[in-house]
């Protein structure tokens, strides 16, 4: 089962969804703006990718945070708290399949990983 996490109006998420559709791969889309995200899901991601990868420090959400909030994000625990509070700070999309986690969209990596 493939699950793609993100928000529907994100351009990168749209590219990933288009790629999956064109590859004929069935997937479940989890809109974490509407459905949120739980701590156990984020903890599972953090077993495979670092919090530095999951927290999108290049995005407008991060840039809009107060400086005090930004400097307080120093480890997986503080990053998790921020991601649970503000899902828009999570780099998108997050693709999960067979206990593998891919963050962002890279067509070549999707092809290699999903063997499409």
The first five atom37 places (N, CA, C, CB, O) and aatype in JSON, in Angstrom:
{
  "aatype": [20, 20, 20, 20, 20, 20, 20, 20, 20, 20, 20, 20, 20, 20, 20, 20, 20, 20, 20, 20, 20, 20, 20, 20, 20, 20, 20, 20, 20, 20, 20, 20, 20, 20, 20, 20, 20, 20, 20, 20, 20, 20, 20, 20, 20, 20, 20, 20, 20, 20, 20, 20, 20, 20, 20, 20, 20, 20, 20, 20, 20, 20, 20, 20, 20, 20, 20, 20, 20, 20, 20, 20, 20, 20, 20, 20, 20, 20, 20, 20, 20, 20, 20, 20, 20, 20, 20, 20, 20, 20, 20, 20, 20, 20, 20, 20, 20, 20, 20, 20, 20, 20, 20, 20, 20, 20, 20, 20, 20, 20, 20, 20, 20, 20, 20, 20],
  "atom_mask": [
    [1, 1, 1, 1, 1],
    [1, 1, 1, 1, 1],
    [1, 1, 1, 1, 1],
    [1, 1, 1, 1, 1],
    [1, 1, 1, 1, 1],
    [1, 1, 1, 1, 1],
    [1, 1, 1, 1, 1],
    [1, 1, 1, 1, 1],
    [1, 1, 1, 1, 1],
    [1, 1, 1, 1, 1],
    [1, 1, 1, 1, 1],
    [1, 1, 1, 1, 1],
    [1, 1, 1, 1, 1],
    [1, 1, 1, 1, 1],
    [1, 1, 1, 1, 1],
    [1, 1, 1, 1, 1],
    [1, 1, 1, 1, 1],
    [1, 1, 1, 1, 1],
    [1, 1, 1, 1, 1],
    [1, 1, 1, 1, 1],
    [1, 1, 1, 1, 1],
    [1, 1, 1, 1, 1],
    [1, 1, 1, 1, 1],
    [1, 1, 1, 1, 1],
    [1, 1, 1, 1, 1],
    [1, 1, 1, 1, 1],
    [1, 1, 1, 1, 1],
    [1, 1, 1, 1, 1],
    [1, 1, 1, 1, 1],
    [1, 1, 1, 1, 1],
    [1, 1, 1, 1, 1],
    [1, 1, 1, 1, 1],
    [1, 1, 1, 1, 1],
    [1, 1, 1, 1, 1],
    [1, 1, 1, 1, 1],
    [1, 1, 1, 1, 1],
    [1, 1, 1, 1, 1],
    [1, 1, 1, 1, 1],
    [1, 1, 1, 1, 1],
    [1, 1, 1, 1, 1],
    [1, 1, 1, 1, 1],
    [1, 1, 1, 1, 1],
    [1, 1, 1, 1, 1],
    [1, 1, 1, 1, 1],
    [1, 1, 1, 1, 1],
    [1, 1, 1, 1, 1],
    [1, 1, 1, 1, 1],
    [1, 1, 1, 1, 1],
    [1, 1, 1, 1, 1],
    [1, 1, 1, 1, 1],
    [1, 1, 1, 1, 1],
    [1, 1, 1, 1, 1],
    [1, 1, 1, 1, 1],
    [1, 1, 1, 1, 1],
    [1, 1, 1, 1, 1],
    [1, 1, 1, 1, 1],
    [1, 1, 1, 1, 1],
    [1, 1, 1, 1, 1],
    [1, 1, 1, 1, 1],
    [1, 1, 1, 1, 1],
    [1, 1, 1, 1, 1],
    [1, 1, 1, 1, 1],
    [1, 1, 1, 1, 1],
    [1, 1, 1, 1, 1],
    [1, 1, 1, 1, 1],
    [1, 1, 1, 1, 1],
    [1, 1, 1, 1, 1],
    [1, 1, 1, 1, 1],
    [1, 1, 1, 1, 1],
    [1, 1, 1, 1, 1],
    [1, 1, 1, 1, 1],
    [1, 1, 1, 1, 1],
    [1, 1, 1, 1, 1],
    [1, 1, 1, 1, 1],
    [1, 1, 1, 1, 1],
    [1, 1, 1, 1, 1],
    [1, 1, 1, 1, 1],
    [1, 1, 1, 1, 1],
    [1, 1, 1, 1, 1],
    [1, 1, 1, 1, 1],
    [1, 1, 1, 1, 1],
    [1, 1, 1, 1, 1],
    [1, 1, 1, 1, 1],
    [1, 1, 1, 1, 1],
    [1, 1, 1, 1, 1],
    [1, 1, 1, 1, 1],
    [1, 1, 1, 1, 1],
    [1, 1, 1, 1, 1],
    [1, 1, 1, 1, 1],
    [1, 1, 1, 1, 1],
    [1, 1, 1, 1, 1],
    [1, 1, 1, 1, 1],
    [1, 1, 1, 1, 1],
    [1, 1, 1, 1, 1],
    [1, 1, 1, 1, 1],
    [1, 1, 1, 1, 1],
    [1, 1, 1, 1, 1],
    [1, 1, 1, 1, 1],
    [1, 1, 1, 1, 1],
    [1, 1, 1, 1, 1],
    [1, 1, 1, 1, 1],
    [1, 1, 1, 1, 1],
    [1, 1, 1, 1, 1],
    [1, 1, 1, 1, 1],
    [1, 1, 1, 1, 1],
    [1, 1, 1, 1, 1],
    [1, 1, 1, 1, 1],
    [1, 1, 1, 1, 1],
    [1, 1, 1, 1, 1],
    [1, 1, 1, 1, 1],
    [1, 1, 1, 1, 1],
    [1, 1, 1, 1, 1],
    [1, 1, 1, 1, 1],
    [1, 1, 1, 1, 1],
    [1, 1, 1, 1, 1],
    [1, 1, 1, 1, 1]
  ],
  "atom_positions": [
    [[0.84, -1.18, 0.0], [0.0, 0.0, 0.0], [0.88, 1.24, 0.0], [-0.96, 0.0, 1.22], [1.81, 1.36, 0.8]],
    [[0.6, 2.14, -0.89], [1.32, 3.41, -0.98], [0.43, 4.5, -0.38], [1.7, 3.75, -2.48], [-0.75, 4.6, -0.69]],
    [[1.03, 5.3, 0.49], [0.33, 6.46, 1.03], [1.16, 7.69, 0.71], [0.09, 6.32, 2.57], [2.36, 7.74, 0.97]],
    [[0.5, 8.68, 0.15], [1.14, 9.95, -0.18], [0.54, 11.01, 0.74], [0.95, 10.33, -1.69], [-0.67, 11.26, 0.73]],
    [[1.41, 11.63, 1.54], [0.99, 12.67, 2.48], [1.32, 14.03, 1.89], [1.67, 12.48, 3.86], [2.38, 14.23, 1.31]],
    [[0.39, 14.96, 2.06], [0.64, 16.31, 1.58], [-0.63, 17.12, 1.61], [1.21, 16.29, 0.17], [-1.58, 16.8, 2.33]],
    [[-0.63, 18.19, 0.83], [-1.84, 19.0, 0.66], [-2.11, 19.11, -0.83], [-1.68, 20.42, 1.32], [-1.17, 19.2, -1.63]],
    [[-3.37, 19.09, -1.23], [-3.7, 18.99, -2.65], [-3.27, 20.17, -3.51], [-5.15, 18.8, -2.79], [-3.04, 19.99, -4.71]],
    [[-3.15, 21.35, -2.95], [-2.81, 22.49, -3.79], [-1.31, 22.75, -3.9], [-3.47, 23.72, -3.27], [-0.91, 23.72, -4.54]],
    [[-0.49, 21.92, -3.3], [0.97, 22.05, -3.39], [1.44, 21.56, -4.77], [1.67, 21.25, -2.25], [1.1, 20.45, -5.18]],
    [[2.22, 22.37, -5.46], [2.69, 22.0, -6.81], [3.52, 20.72, -6.8], [3.51, 23.14, -7.39], [3.39, 19.91, -7.72]],
    [[4.35, 20.54, -5.8], [5.19, 19.34, -5.75], [4.34, 18.1, -5.48], [6.27, 19.48, -4.67], [4.61, 17.03, -6.03]],
    [[3.34, 18.24, -4.66], [2.41, 17.13, -4.41], [1.65, 16.81, -5.7], [1.41, 17.48, -3.26], [1.45, 15.63, -6.01]],
    [[1.24, 17.81, -6.42], [0.56, 17.59, -7.7], [1.44, 16.81, -8.66], [0.15, 18.93, -8.33], [0.96, 15.9, -9.34]],
    [[2.72, 17.15, -8.72], [3.65, 16.42, -9.6], [3.75, 14.96, -9.18], [5.04, 17.08, -9.58], [3.74, 14.06, -10.03]],
    [[3.84, 14.71, -7.89], [3.94, 13.34, -7.39], [2.67, 12.56, -7.7], [4.21, 13.34, -5.87], [2.73, 11.4, -8.12]],
    [[1.52, 13.18, -7.49], [0.25, 12.51, -7.77], [0.11, 12.2, -9.26], [-0.93, 13.36, -7.29], [-0.36, 11.13, -9.63]],
    [[0.5, 13.14, -10.1], [0.46, 12.91, -11.55], [1.37, 11.77, -11.93], [0.85, 14.19, -12.32], [1.0, 10.91, -12.73]],
    [[2.58, 11.74, -11.36], [3.53, 10.67, -11.67], [2.94, 9.32, -11.26], [4.87, 10.92, -10.95], [2.99, 8.36, -12.04]],
    [[2.4, 9.23, -10.05], [1.82, 7.97, -9.57], [0.65, 7.54, -10.46], [1.35, 8.12, -8.11], [0.51, 6.36, -10.79]],
    [[-0.2, 8.5, -10.84], [-1.34, 8.19, -11.72], [-0.86, 7.68, -13.07], [-2.23, 9.43, -11.91], [-1.37, 6.68, -13.58]],
    [[0.13, 8.36, -13.66], [0.64, 7.95, -14.97], [1.36, 6.61, -14.91], [1.58, 9.02, -15.52], [1.39, 5.88, -15.9]],
    [[1.93, 6.29, -13.75], [2.6, 5.0, -13.58], [1.59, 3.89, -13.29], [3.64, 5.09, -12.45], [1.95, 2.71, -13.22]],
    [[0.33, 4.26, -13.11], [-0.71, 3.27, -12.85], [-0.63, 2.67, -11.45], [-0.61, 2.17, -13.86], [-1.09, 1.55, -11.22]],
    [[-0.07, 3.41, -10.52], [0.08, 2.91, -9.16], [-1.06, 3.41, -8.27], [1.44, 3.33, -8.57], [-1.33, 4.61, -8.21]],
    [[-1.7, 2.48, -7.6], [-2.76, 2.85, -6.66], [-2.12, 3.39, -5.39], [-3.69, 1.63, -6.35], [-1.1, 2.87, -4.91]],
    [[-2.73, 4.43, -4.84], [-2.21, 5.02, -3.61], [-3.33, 5.69, -2.85], [-1.09, 6.02, -3.91], [-4.37, 6.05, -3.41]],
    [[-3.1, 5.85, -1.58], [-4.04, 6.58, -0.74], [-3.42, 7.97, -0.51], [-4.32, 5.82, 0.65], [-2.24, 8.08, -0.2]],
    [[-4.23, 9.0, -0.68], [-3.76, 10.36, -0.44], [-4.23, 10.82, 0.93], [-4.25, 11.33, -1.54], [-5.42, 10.76, 1.24]],
    [[-3.3, 11.28, 1.75], [-3.61, 11.78, 3.08], [-3.36, 13.29, 3.1], [-2.77, 11.05, 4.19], [-2.21, 13.74, 3.08]],
    [[-4.43, 14.04, 3.14], [-4.35, 15.5, 3.18], [-4.16, 15.9, 4.63], [-5.64, 16.17, 2.56], [-5.11, 15.91, 5.42]],
    [[-2.91, 16.24, 4.99], [-2.7, 16.52, 6.41], [-3.14, 17.92, 6.82], [-1.27, 16.34, 6.74], [-3.05, 18.26, 8.0]],
    [[-3.61, 18.73, 5.89], [-4.26, 19.98, 6.26], [-5.65, 19.69, 6.81], [-4.35, 20.95, 5.05], [-6.08, 20.3, 7.79]],
    [[-6.34, 18.74, 6.19], [-7.69, 18.4, 6.61], [-7.69, 17.3, 7.67], [-8.52, 17.96, 5.42], [-8.42, 17.4, 8.67]],
    [[-6.9, 16.27, 7.47], [-6.92, 15.1, 8.36], [-5.91, 15.19, 9.49], [-6.68, 13.85, 7.57], [-5.96, 14.4, 10.43]],
    [[-4.99, 16.15, 9.4], [-3.94, 16.25, 10.42], [-2.92, 15.14, 10.28], [-4.56, 16.21, 11.81], [-2.9, 14.39, 9.3]],
    [[-2.09, 15.05, 11.27], [-1.05, 14.01, 11.29], [-0.86, 13.63, 12.75], [0.31, 14.5, 10.62], [-0.94, 14.48, 13.63]],
    [[-0.6, 12.37, 13.01], [-0.44, 11.97, 14.4], [1.03, 11.73, 14.74], [-1.26, 10.71, 14.69], [1.88, 11.55, 13.87]],
    [[1.28, 11.73, 16.01], [2.66, 11.62, 16.52], [3.31, 10.3, 16.09], [2.67, 11.73, 18.04], [4.5, 10.26, 15.78]],
    [[2.54, 9.22, 16.07], [3.12, 7.92, 15.71], [3.54, 7.89, 14.23], [2.12, 6.78, 15.99], [4.53, 7.25, 13.88]],
    [[2.81, 8.58, 13.37], [3.18, 8.65, 11.96], [4.49, 9.41, 11.8], [2.06, 9.32, 11.14], [5.4, 8.96, 11.09]],
    [[4.58, 10.56, 12.45], [5.82, 11.35, 12.37], [6.98, 10.56, 12.97], [5.65, 12.71, 13.11], [8.09, 10.58, 12.43]],
    [[6.75, 9.87, 14.07], [7.8, 9.06, 14.7], [8.29, 7.97, 13.73], [7.29, 8.42, 16.01], [9.48, 7.68, 13.67]],
    [[7.36, 7.38, 12.98], [7.73, 6.37, 11.98], [8.6, 6.96, 10.88], [6.5, 5.74, 11.38], [9.57, 6.34, 10.45]],
    [[8.23, 8.16, 10.44], [9.05, 8.83, 9.42], [10.45, 9.08, 9.94], [8.4, 10.15, 8.97], [11.44, 8.9, 9.23]],
    [[10.53, 9.51, 11.2], [11.82, 9.88, 11.78], [12.74, 8.68, 12.0], [11.6, 10.59, 13.09], [13.93, 8.86, 12.26]],
    [[12.21, 7.49, 11.9], [13.06, 6.29, 11.97], [13.86, 6.14, 10.68], [12.21, 5.03, 12.22], [14.88, 5.44, 10.67]],
    [[13.41, 6.79, 9.6], [14.07, 6.63, 8.31], [14.7, 7.91, 7.79], [13.1, 6.13, 7.31], [15.7, 7.85, 7.07]],
    [[14.14, 9.05, 8.14], [14.69, 10.33, 7.67], [14.85, 11.26, 8.86], [13.78, 10.98, 6.57], [14.11, 11.17, 9.84]],
    [[15.8, 12.14, 8.77], [16.06, 13.04, 9.88], [15.03, 14.17, 9.94], [17.47, 13.63, 9.77], [14.4, 14.5, 8.94]],
    [[14.89, 14.74, 11.1], [13.96, 15.85, 11.25], [14.39, 17.03, 10.4], [13.85, 16.27, 12.72], [13.55, 17.83, 9.98]],
    [[15.69, 17.16, 10.14], [16.19, 18.25, 9.31], [15.66, 18.15, 7.88], [17.72, 18.26, 9.3], [15.49, 19.17, 7.21]],
    [[15.39, 16.94, 7.42], [14.83, 16.74, 6.09], [13.32, 16.98, 6.11], [15.14, 15.31, 5.58], [12.77, 17.56, 5.17]],
    [[12.66, 16.53, 7.17], [11.2, 16.66, 7.25], [10.72, 18.09, 7.46], [10.68, 15.8, 8.36], [9.66, 18.46, 6.96]],
    [[11.49, 18.88, 8.18], [11.08, 20.27, 8.42], [11.57, 21.11, 7.24], [11.66, 20.81, 9.78], [12.77, 21.2, 6.99]],
    [[10.64, 21.7, 6.53], [10.95, 22.48, 5.34], [11.33, 23.91, 5.73], [9.75, 22.49, 4.36], [10.48, 24.78, 5.88]],
    [[12.63, 24.12, 5.9], [13.12, 25.44, 6.31], [13.2, 26.42, 5.15], [14.48, 25.3, 6.96], [13.54, 27.59, 5.35]],
    [[12.9, 25.96, 3.94], [12.91, 26.85, 2.77], [11.52, 27.39, 2.44], [13.47, 26.11, 1.57], [11.38, 28.29, 1.62]],
    [[10.51, 26.84, 3.09], [9.13, 27.2, 2.77], [8.66, 28.48, 3.44], [8.23, 26.09, 3.14], [9.27, 28.97, 4.39]],
    [[7.57, 28.98, 2.92], [7.01, 30.23, 3.46], [6.48, 30.05, 4.89], [5.88, 30.74, 2.56], [6.51, 30.99, 5.68]],
    [[6.02, 28.86, 5.21], [5.53, 28.63, 6.58], [6.66, 28.8, 7.58], [4.9, 27.22, 6.71], [6.5, 29.49, 8.59]],
    [[7.8, 28.17, 7.31], [8.96, 28.3, 8.2], [9.4, 29.75, 8.31], [10.13, 27.42, 7.7], [9.64, 30.27, 9.4]],
    [[9.5, 30.4, 7.17], [9.95, 31.8, 7.17], [9.01, 32.71, 7.94], [10.1, 32.31, 5.75], [9.43, 33.74, 8.46]],
    [[7.75, 32.34, 8.01], [6.76, 33.15, 8.72], [6.69, 32.9, 10.22], [5.43, 32.92, 8.13], [6.01, 33.62, 10.94]],
    [[7.41, 31.88, 10.68], [7.39, 31.58, 12.11], [8.2, 32.61, 12.89], [7.94, 30.17, 12.37], [9.16, 33.18, 12.37]],
    [[7.8, 32.85, 14.13], [8.61, 33.75, 14.96], [10.01, 33.17, 15.17], [7.92, 33.98, 16.34], [10.18, 31.96, 15.24]],
    [[10.99, 34.04, 15.26], [12.37, 33.6, 15.44], [12.52, 32.7, 16.66], [13.3, 34.81, 15.58], [13.29, 31.74, 16.64]],
    [[11.8, 33.0, 17.72], [11.88, 32.19, 18.94], [11.44, 30.75, 18.68], [11.02, 32.81, 20.05], [12.0, 29.81, 19.24]],
    [[10.44, 30.58, 17.83], [9.97, 29.24, 17.47], [11.03, 28.52, 16.66], [8.64, 29.31, 16.69], [11.31, 27.34, 16.9]],
    [[11.62, 29.21, 15.71], [12.64, 28.6, 14.85], [13.84, 28.13, 15.66], [13.09, 29.58, 13.77], [14.29, 27.0, 15.48]],
    [[14.36, 28.96, 16.53], [15.56, 28.58, 17.29], [15.28, 27.49, 18.31], [16.15, 29.81, 18.0], [16.2, 26.83, 18.78]],
    [[14.0, 27.3, 18.65], [13.64, 26.25, 19.61], [13.61, 24.86, 18.98], [12.29, 26.55, 20.22], [13.58, 23.86, 19.69]],
    [[13.63, 24.79, 17.65], [13.62, 23.5, 16.95], [15.07, 23.02, 16.82], [12.94, 23.61, 15.53], [15.81, 23.44, 15.94]],
    [[15.43, 22.12, 17.74], [16.83, 21.71, 17.84], [17.04, 20.2, 17.76], [17.41, 22.22, 19.13], [18.18, 19.73, 17.68]],
    [[15.94, 19.44, 17.79], [16.07, 17.98, 17.76], [14.76, 17.36, 17.27], [16.45, 17.43, 19.17], [13.81, 18.07, 16.94]],
    [[14.74, 16.05, 17.23], [13.55, 15.36, 16.72], [12.31, 15.66, 17.55], [13.79, 13.86, 16.69], [11.22, 15.78, 17.0]],
    [[12.45, 15.77, 18.86], [11.3, 16.02, 19.72], [10.69, 17.4, 19.46], [11.7, 15.9, 21.2], [9.47, 17.53, 19.33]],
    [[11.53, 18.42, 19.39], [11.01, 19.77, 19.16], [10.49, 19.91, 17.73], [12.09, 20.82, 19.44], [9.53, 20.64, 17.49]],
    [[11.13, 19.23, 16.78], [10.65, 19.26, 15.4], [9.3, 18.56, 15.29], [11.68, 18.6, 14.45], [8.42, 19.03, 14.57]],
    [[9.15, 17.44, 15.98], [7.87, 16.72, 15.98], [6.75, 17.6, 16.53], [7.98, 15.42, 16.8], [5.67, 17.66, 15.95]],
    [[7.02, 18.26, 17.64], [6.01, 19.15, 18.23], [5.59, 20.23, 17.23], [6.55, 19.8, 19.52], [4.4, 20.53, 17.1]],
    [[6.56, 20.8, 16.53], [6.25, 21.83, 15.54], [5.44, 21.25, 14.38], [7.55, 22.46, 15.0], [4.46, 21.86, 13.95]],
    [[5.82, 20.08, 13.88], [5.11, 19.47, 12.76], [3.68, 19.1, 13.13], [5.86, 18.23, 12.28], [2.77, 19.21, 12.3]],
    [[3.47, 18.66, 14.37], [2.11, 18.33, 14.81], [1.26, 19.58, 14.96], [2.16, 17.56, 16.13], [0.06, 19.56, 14.69]],
    [[1.88, 20.65, 15.4], [1.17, 21.91, 15.6], [0.89, 22.63, 14.28], [1.96, 22.82, 16.53], [-0.15, 23.27, 14.11]],
    [[1.83, 22.51, 13.35], [1.73, 23.25, 12.1], [2.18, 22.34, 10.95], [2.59, 24.56, 12.14], [3.36, 22.33, 10.58]],
    [[1.26, 21.57, 10.39], [1.61, 20.58, 9.36], [2.19, 21.22, 8.1], [0.39, 19.77, 9.0], [2.86, 20.54, 7.33]],
    [[1.93, 22.49, 7.89], [2.46, 23.16, 6.69], [3.98, 23.25, 6.69], [1.88, 24.54, 6.57], [4.57, 23.54, 5.65]],
    [[4.61, 23.02, 7.83], [6.06, 23.09, 7.9], [6.72, 21.78, 7.44], [6.49, 23.43, 9.32], [7.94, 21.71, 7.28]],
    [[5.91, 20.75, 7.22], [6.44, 19.46, 6.76], [6.75, 19.56, 5.27], [5.44, 18.3, 7.04], [5.92, 20.01, 4.48]],
    [[7.96, 19.12, 4.9], [8.33, 19.11, 3.48], [7.42, 18.12, 2.76], [9.84, 18.74, 3.28], [7.18, 17.01, 3.24]],
    [[6.93, 18.53, 1.61], [5.96, 17.72, 0.88], [6.5, 17.32, -0.49], [4.65, 18.49, 0.72], [7.37, 17.97, -1.08]],
    [[5.93, 16.2, -0.97], [5.12, 15.21, -0.29], [5.97, 14.24, 0.5], [4.27, 14.46, -1.3], [7.19, 14.19, 0.35]],
    [[5.3, 13.47, 1.35], [5.94, 12.34, 2.04], [5.26, 11.1, 1.48], [5.81, 12.44, 3.64], [4.05, 10.94, 1.61]],
    [[6.05, 10.22, 0.88], [5.51, 8.99, 0.31], [5.97, 7.82, 1.18], [5.98, 8.79, -1.17], [7.15, 7.7, 1.49]],
    [[5.03, 6.98, 1.57], [5.33, 5.82, 2.4], [4.87, 4.56, 1.69], [4.67, 5.94, 3.79], [3.74, 4.48, 1.21]],
    [[5.76, 3.57, 1.65], [5.42, 2.28, 1.06], [6.37, 1.23, 1.62], [5.51, 2.34, -0.5], [7.59, 1.4, 1.59]],
    [[5.8, 0.16, 2.13], [6.61, -0.95, 2.66], [7.69, -0.46, 3.62], [7.26, -1.71, 1.51], [8.85, -0.85, 3.51]],
    [[7.3, 0.37, 4.54], [8.22, 0.92, 5.55], [9.34, 1.76, 4.97], [8.82, -0.19, 6.35], [10.35, 1.98, 5.62]],
    [[9.17, 2.24, 3.75], [10.11, 3.17, 3.14], [9.47, 4.54, 3.15], [10.51, 2.74, 1.7], [8.26, 4.68, 2.95]],
    [[10.29, 5.57, 3.38], [9.8, 6.94, 3.41], [10.62, 7.77, 2.45], [9.86, 7.53, 4.85], [11.85, 7.81, 2.54]],
    [[9.93, 8.44, 1.51], [10.58, 9.37, 0.59], [10.0, 10.75, 0.86], [10.39, 8.93, -0.91], [8.78, 10.91, 0.95]],
    [[10.86, 11.75, 0.97], [10.41, 13.11, 1.25], [10.74, 13.97, 0.04], [11.07, 13.68, 2.54], [11.87, 13.95, -0.46]],
    [[9.75, 14.74, -0.43], [9.91, 15.52, -1.64], [9.58, 14.66, -2.84], [11.35, 16.09, -1.75], [9.23, 13.49, -2.69]],
    [[9.69, 15.22, -4.02], [9.4, 14.46, -5.23], [10.6, 14.46, -6.15], [8.18, 15.01, -5.95], [11.13, 15.52, -6.5]],
    [[11.02, 13.28, -6.54], [12.09, 13.08, -7.51], [11.65, 11.9, -8.38], [13.5, 12.81, -6.79], [11.61, 10.76, -7.91]],
    [[11.32, 12.17, -9.63], [10.78, 11.14, -10.52], [11.7, 9.94, -10.62], [10.53, 11.72, -11.91], [11.24, 8.8, -10.61]],
    [[13.01, 10.17, -10.72], [13.95, 9.05, -10.84], [13.96, 8.19, -9.57], [15.37, 9.57, -11.13], [14.01, 6.97, -9.64]],
    [[13.91, 8.85, -8.44], [13.9, 8.1, -7.18], [12.58, 7.34, -7.01], [14.12, 9.05, -5.99], [12.57, 6.2, -6.54]],
    [[11.48, 7.95, -7.4], [10.19, 7.25, -7.34], [10.25, 6.02, -8.24], [9.02, 8.19, -7.78], [9.84, 4.94, -7.83]],
    [[10.77, 6.18, -9.45], [10.83, 5.07, -10.39], [11.69, 3.94, -9.83], [11.38, 5.53, -11.74], [11.32, 2.77, -9.91]],
    [[12.82, 4.3, -9.28], [13.73, 3.29, -8.72], [13.1, 2.6, -7.51], [15.07, 3.92, -8.32], [13.16, 1.38, -7.38]],
    [[12.51, 3.39, -6.63], [11.95, 2.84, -5.4], [10.66, 2.06, -5.64], [11.69, 3.96, -4.43], [10.45, 1.0, -5.05]],
    [[9.81, 2.58, -6.5], [8.51, 1.95, -6.73], [8.54, 0.96, -7.88], [7.48, 3.0, -7.01], [7.57, 0.25, -8.12]],
    [[9.67, 0.92, -8.59], [9.87, -0.01, -9.71], [8.74, 0.09, -10.73], [9.97, -1.45, -9.19], [8.2, -0.91, -11.21]],
    [[8.41, 1.34, -11.05], [7.32, 1.58, -12.01], [7.85, 1.62, -13.43], [6.59, 2.88, -11.69], [7.07, 1.81, -14.36]]
  ]
}
